[in-house]
């Protein structure tokens, strides 16, 4: 059964949150371990990231009950958690109300929803919404770990964030991730496949512009004899000698590690002057974006990638009655 997930709130509103209507009952998780996971994404923790100060402590409004001092248990009711926005600052955006920031969703939100769509600091399109994503994903990660499945993400490539920040600019990068312990036979063809569902969840993370599995785009330059992964037996189980397919064939797991890479564009909020338009006067103008922004979001995106993947994997295992 799908978890029927909804993320809500805005970057500079009172709170952001997540609601999972059909989450699994009886899943125990450590609140301190969850908090350590959330702290990896939290702003204001190192140089080169947003100076916004948020404690990012989740408040569970329904769907859990306490087992002991550090352990909560899901009840099967609607799982709802919120994180308060403690350091919102709308004043940084007062001068930008009708001037869409290049690289942001301001213009497209205006076209889609009208003035109300151009909310402060990106609103519902902001990376701030990855905080509740990591709440639900952190719970899913703990549930998967108990079943021998781990998901890890590391920085594979990144520009010089310190140099970019000194110039008022920003850089992007690539995250490399791996899912280990997933048995063969999980997933399905077409839009029910592992690649389809993982890619959909990963592209929902703000600033993601590319996802590839296994050899990815490099496979386009290979011959079939190079790309195909030879099958073999090892310790009584089927393996592939290589893993160009990224642990997925036909949308179904092979039992090898599921590997993928995620490309993040540079943070669009930069201090350099940028050309835009005034949607009220229909005139071209130049703006400078104020506020507290990451010179590169890749370090803080690592837990978001893990969280998105964990939600998808646990959801599919639940749908296939493999839990």
Buried (B, 14 or more C-beta within 10 A) or exposed (E): EEBEBEBBBBBBBEBBBBBBBBBBEEBBBBBEBBBEBBBBBBBBBEEBBBEBEBEBBBEBEEBBEEEEEEBBBBBEBBBBBBBBBEBBBEEBBEEBBBBBBBBBBBBEBBEEEEEEBBBBBBBBBBBBBBBBBBBBBBBBBBBBBEBEBBBBBEBBEBBBBEEBBEEEBBBBBBBBBBBBBBBBEBBBEEEEBBBBBBBEBBBBBBBBEBBBBBBBEEBEEEEEEEBBBEEEEEEEEEBBEBBBBBBBBBBBBBBBBBBBBBBBBBBBBBBEEBEBBBBEEEEEEEBEBBBBBBBBBBBBBBBBBBBBBBBBBBBBBBBEEEB
